[in-house]
Amino acid sequence: QNGERRPLEGESMNGLSILGTGRSLPDHIVTNDDLARRVETSNDWIVSRTGIRERRFAQGETLTQLAVAAAQRAMERAGVGPQDIGLCLMATVTPDWITPSQACLLHQELGLPEDCPAFDLSAGCTGFLYAMETAAAMLPRMARPCALLVGGELLSRITDMDDRSTCILFGDGAGAAVVKSTEGAPWHALLGTRGNREALWAAGPGNHPAYLHMNGQEVFQFALKTVPELARSLLDKAGMDRDQIDWYVLHQANHRILEGVAKRMKVPLERFYENIGRYGNTSAATIPIALDEMAEQEL
């Protein structure tokens, strides 16, 4: 009734508590001036259109190494060990291997228990949110109380460095969170799909190199229309007003998108956390990296 899902018999409607976060970025910083020496662009042009000033590109680091470092920091801050992890989820579209999954590689490196399921989620920039909702559904049925969620990408692997429309946007990095299933914790989510291959895509294995391609204007307009609508719907579902929210943590894709969403929602831009200027768009890693920075700053 009233559009609300009721628990099935014997099912509890648990939410999640975030116990600890972590992040790991490659050492190598690529500035806008660095890119301007390769493609026809400039620092002022990139900053004015995206808000990005620099990003990190892996040089020798693997995604496994970044994911393990982020996960270890999250587990340390959460005060948990491998024996406490009952679910391991990795959100990525740029794994080190096709198989075994990136989550399995992470599972092995961390020495997680054999009865801890581990698998990847390929949902692009929304991957970490899909991982959180998956953990909220699965954890009550797992053998241990905590889940390890990692969002990580090496987007430099699939970025054409001679394509000005994409090489300025993307970066590499990993963020992680340890979450615990918590009965009665406030938990509201809205997930959906628009399977539009013409907005953002990378070719399949038969097309090498499989570079990212994007219709930037279409993505921009979609975000400006859809994000405020979903935010309002989620606030309604939670029974909250926009002014009750201390921080809005959005995917870090473009400063102008954050600016436009804030304006349409009539919320001060200062309440939207932003770090895109330092990292660019790291896809599934943007939100956990932001959460870790916010935790460090006690925001």
FENTALIN-V162382 format. One line per field, one symbol per residue. phi: phi as a letter, one per 30 degrees, with the letter a starting at -180 (. if undefined). burial: I if it has 16 or more other C-alpha atoms within 10 Angstrom, else O. Layout:
phi=???
burial=???
This chain:
phi=.hicdcddeicccdcbcdcababbbdddccdddddddcbdaaedddddcbidcaaccdbjdcdeddddddddddddddibcedcccabbbcacbddbdadddddddedddidddccdbacbcbhdceddddddddddceecddbdcbccbcabcdddbcddccddbddccbclbbbbcbbdbdideabbbcabbdcddcaabddedbcddddbbceddddddddddddddddddddddibceddcdbcccedcaeddedddedddhbeedccdbbddcbicchdcddddddddddddhd
burial=OOOOOOOOOOOOIIIIIIIIIIIIIIOOIIIIOOIIOOOOIOIOOIIOOIIIIIIIIIOOOOIIIIIIIIIIIIIOOIOIOIOIIIIIIIIIIIIIOOOOIIIIIIIOOOOIIOOIIIIIIIIIIIIIIIIIIOIIIOIIOIOIIIIIIIIIIIIIIIIIIOOIIIIIIIIIIIIIIIIIIIOOOOOOOOOOOOOOOOOOOOOOOOOOOIIIIOOOOOOIOOIIOOIIOOIOOOIOOOOOOOOOOOOIIIIIIIIOIIIIIIOOOOIOIOOIIIIIIIIIIIIIIIIIIIIIIOOOOOO
